[in-house]
Amino acid sequence: MQSFYRIKITGWTASFRYPIFIYGYQPTLPIPPYSTIYGLISAVCGKIITPKDTEVKYIFRSEAKGIDLETIYEWEIGRITKSNVIKREFLLNPELYLYIKAKEVANCFKRPYYPLLLGRSTELAFVEEIKKVNLVESENFLLGGIILPFPPMWPLNGMIQALPTHFSDTFPREPIGTRAWFLVKDFQKYEGKGLIDEEKGWGVIINENKG
């Protein structure tokens, strides 16, 4: 059994851009990458927070996915600005559950230094609950709304995507810790061992070894 601070964050919409899509149609990842999570924690704490500073696990889910039209303005020095209309995907009614061990980091969510965002600057988020919980050891549990190192240990349905863990604080920002991740959106049976949140009924941490 391990103790964590579970922080529930909600919003109206969210979107997490695919790194390979720069122009044109803008799809959204079904689950936020670690870089988004550490960006969120950095905004809350008012300083850069990286995986070296604190470890975090998380579960994400949303009710539906939609498509909106958005006008963007393309601008270059010495050239006339022009507008363009693109299609952008978004997730409706997102819920993010952070599991953080560090009390000082969890306490920052009581009074965030900067606004919380689940994606772009217009996608405001809110802290709905901060609660200390115990994750207990279990096996053969439900797993979903989670991002795992690739390859996964057990056969699961999901998608593979190369994503960074965080970004540098330089200008321009540089991606750090990029590697292959396995995004498991839908909840499914995990036939292994790990730590679960009994109150929510889902797995949070899986063991590194099979069986």
HELIX and SHEET records of a PDB file:
HELIX    1   1 TYR A   34  CYS A   45  1                                  12    
HELIX    2   2 LYS A  103  CYS A  108  1                                   6    
SHEET    1   A 5 VAL A  56  ARG A  61  0                                        
SHEET    2   A 5 GLU A  95  ILE A 100 -1                                        
SHEET    3   A 5 GLN A   2  GLY A  11 -1                                        
SHEET    4   A 5 LEU A 124  LEU A 143 -1                                        
SHEET    5   A 5 LEU A 116  LEU A 117 -1                                        
SHEET    1   B 6 VAL A  56  ARG A  61  0                                        
SHEET    2   B 6 GLU A  95  ILE A 100 -1                                        
SHEET    3   B 6 GLN A   2  GLY A  11 -1                                        
SHEET    4   B 6 LEU A 124  LEU A 143 -1                                        
SHEET    5   B 6 GLN A 188  ASP A 197 -1                                        
SHEET    6   B 6 TRP A 202  ILE A 206 -1                                        
SHEET    1   C 3 THR A  13  ALA A  14  0                                        
SHEET    2   C 3 LYS A  82  LEU A  92 -1                                        
SHEET    3   C 3 ALA A  64  GLU A  74 -1                                        
SHEET    1   D 3 ILE A 146  PRO A 149  0                                        
SHEET    2   D 3 ARG A 179  VAL A 184 -1                                        
SHEET    3   D 3 MET A 159  LEU A 163 -1                                        
SHEET    1   E 2 HIS A 166  PHE A 167  0                                        
SHEET    2   E 2 PRO A 175  ILE A 176 -1                                        
END                                                                             
